[in-house]
Amino acid sequence: MNTVTLSPKFQVVIPQSIRKALHLKAGEQLRVLRYGDRVEFIPVRPMQEMRGFLRGMDTLIEREDDRL
């Protein structure tokens, strides 16, 4: 598990192993969310890059009827 230190300017450095795994680059934008008692950083990806990210998802699930 990685640990980071909050600087006096309230900055953190994302560990290299995480940057590589998520293909993060310097200057890339991240959304910052408070989720309960933690902070989450979510990379902002262009819509074109998101194309096909749900490929292989099982669509044969039982669904509710559409509301009129």
C-alpha positions as CSV (number, residue, x, y, z in Angstrom):
1,M,0.0,0.0,0.0
2,N,1.3,3.4,-0.9
3,T,1.4,6.4,1.4
4,V,1.7,10.0,0.4
5,T,2.4,13.1,2.5
6,L,0.4,16.3,2.2
7,S,2.7,19.2,1.6
8,P,2.4,22.7,3.3
9,K,0.8,23.8,0.0
10,F,-1.8,20.9,0.3
11,Q,-0.2,19.0,-2.6
12,V,0.4,15.3,-2.9
13,V,2.6,13.3,-5.3
14,I,0.8,10.3,-6.9
15,P,3.2,7.3,-6.6
16,Q,4.9,6.2,-9.8
17,S,3.4,2.7,-9.7
18,I,-0.1,4.2,-9.7
19,R,0.8,6.8,-12.4
20,K,2.0,4.0,-14.6
21,A,-0.9,1.7,-14.0
22,L,-3.4,4.5,-14.9
23,H,-1.3,5.9,-17.7
24,L,-1.3,9.4,-16.1
25,K,0.8,12.1,-17.6
26,A,2.0,15.5,-16.2
27,G,-0.6,18.2,-16.7
28,E,-3.5,15.8,-17.0
29,Q,-6.7,16.9,-15.3
30,L,-8.2,14.9,-12.5
31,R,-11.6,15.3,-10.9
32,V,-11.4,15.4,-7.1
33,L,-14.3,14.0,-5.1
34,R,-15.0,13.7,-1.4
35,Y,-16.5,10.2,-0.9
36,G,-17.4,9.7,2.7
37,D,-14.2,10.3,4.7
38,R,-11.8,9.9,1.8
39,V,-10.6,11.8,-1.3
40,E,-10.8,10.3,-4.7
41,F,-9.0,11.5,-7.8
42,I,-10.6,10.5,-11.2
43,P,-8.8,11.1,-14.5
44,V,-10.8,13.2,-16.9
45,R,-10.9,11.2,-20.2
46,P,-12.1,12.5,-23.6
47,M,-15.4,10.9,-24.7
48,Q,-13.7,9.5,-27.8
49,E,-11.4,7.5,-25.5
50,M,-14.3,6.1,-23.6
51,R,-15.7,4.4,-26.7
52,G,-16.1,0.7,-26.2
53,F,-15.1,0.6,-22.5
54,L,-18.1,-1.5,-21.7
55,R,-17.5,-4.0,-24.4
56,G,-18.1,-7.5,-23.2
57,M,-20.7,-6.4,-20.6
58,D,-23.5,-8.9,-20.0
59,T,-26.7,-7.3,-21.4
60,L,-28.9,-10.3,-20.7
61,I,-29.9,-9.1,-17.2
62,E,-33.4,-8.9,-16.1
63,R,-34.7,-5.3,-16.5
64,E,-37.6,-3.3,-15.1
65,D,-40.3,-2.3,-17.5
66,D,-40.0,1.2,-18.9
67,R,-42.1,3.9,-17.1
68,L,-44.6,5.7,-19.2
